[in-house]
Amino acid sequence: GLMLARIKLLGSVRDVVRSTRDELNLPACATVQDLITALVEKHGEGLARRILSPDGQLQSYTRLFVDGREIDGAGLDRTALSATGAAVDVEVFVVQMTMGG
């Protein structure tokens, strides 16, 4: 089945997304990595550069919360979004933007 992820994009992302609120329907077994991949595919390269490092890891200044719990950036592909397949509330918070480049 599918699971609804309600997403809030906070911090230094407003200039790269049309809306700071989003909803994605993902497989109930989706991982946090699947969510990020879907978000980036939907919003494009600008968001990708803001939340991911060149090697595809979460930027050090990106914080990701699922239902209020902070997700460790190390195991995104092993971290289930929802233990039960129920809807989740996700917050992606970009603390700062590095200048240059």
C-alpha positions in Angstrom: 0.0 0.0 0.0 0.9 3.7 0.0 1.7 6.0 2.9 1.3 9.7 3.0 4.2 11.8 3.9 3.3 15.4 4.9 6.4 17.5 4.4 7.4 20.9 5.7 10.5 22.5 4.2 12.1 25.0 6.6 15.0 27.4 6.6 17.1 28.1 3.5 14.9 26.3 1.0 12.2 28.9 0.2 14.0 30.2 -2.9 14.3 26.7 -4.5 10.8 25.3 -3.9 7.5 26.7 -5.0 5.8 25.8 -1.8 7.3 25.0 1.6 4.6 22.4 2.2 4.3 19.3 0.2 2.7 15.8 0.3 4.1 12.7 -1.2 2.6 9.3 -1.6 5.3 6.7 -1.0 5.3 2.9 -0.6 4.4 1.9 3.0 7.9 0.3 3.3 9.7 3.4 2.0 13.0 4.5 3.7 14.1 8.0 4.5 16.3 7.8 1.5 13.3 7.0 -0.7 11.6 10.2 0.6 14.6 12.4 -0.1 15.0 10.9 -3.6 11.3 11.6 -4.3 11.5 15.1 -3.0 14.6 15.9 -5.1 13.1 14.4 -8.2 10.0 16.6 -7.7 11.7 19.9 -6.8 14.9 19.5 -8.8 18.6 20.2 -8.6 18.2 23.4 -6.5 16.7 21.5 -3.6 19.1 18.6 -4.1 22.1 20.9 -3.7 20.6 22.5 -0.6 20.0 19.3 1.3 22.5 16.8 -0.1 26.3 16.8 -0.4 27.9 15.9 -3.7 28.2 12.3 -2.6 24.5 12.1 -1.8 24.6 12.3 1.9 22.6 14.8 4.0 24.5 18.1 4.3 25.9 18.7 7.7 23.5 21.6 8.2 20.4 19.8 7.1 18.2 18.4 9.9 15.5 15.9 9.1 12.7 15.0 11.5 10.1 12.4 11.1 7.2 12.7 13.5 9.4 14.9 15.7 12.3 12.5 15.9 15.6 13.6 14.4 16.9 11.2 11.8 20.6 10.3 11.8 22.0 11.1 8.4 24.2 8.0 8.4 21.7 5.3 7.8 19.0 6.9 5.5 18.6 3.9 3.3 18.2 1.6 6.3 15.8 3.9 8.2 12.1 3.2 7.6 10.0 6.3 7.3 7.1 4.7 9.2 7.2 1.6 11.3 3.5 1.0 10.8 2.9 2.3 7.3 0.8 5.1 8.7 1.1 8.7 7.5 4.1 10.6 8.8 4.9 14.3 9.3 8.4 15.2 8.0 10.3 18.4 8.5 13.4 19.2 6.5 15.3 22.1 8.1 18.2 23.7 6.3 20.0 25.5 9.1 22.2 27.7 6.9 23.4 28.2 3.4 27.0 28.1 2.7 28.1 30.9 0.3 30.4 30.6 -2.6 30.8 28.1 -5.5 
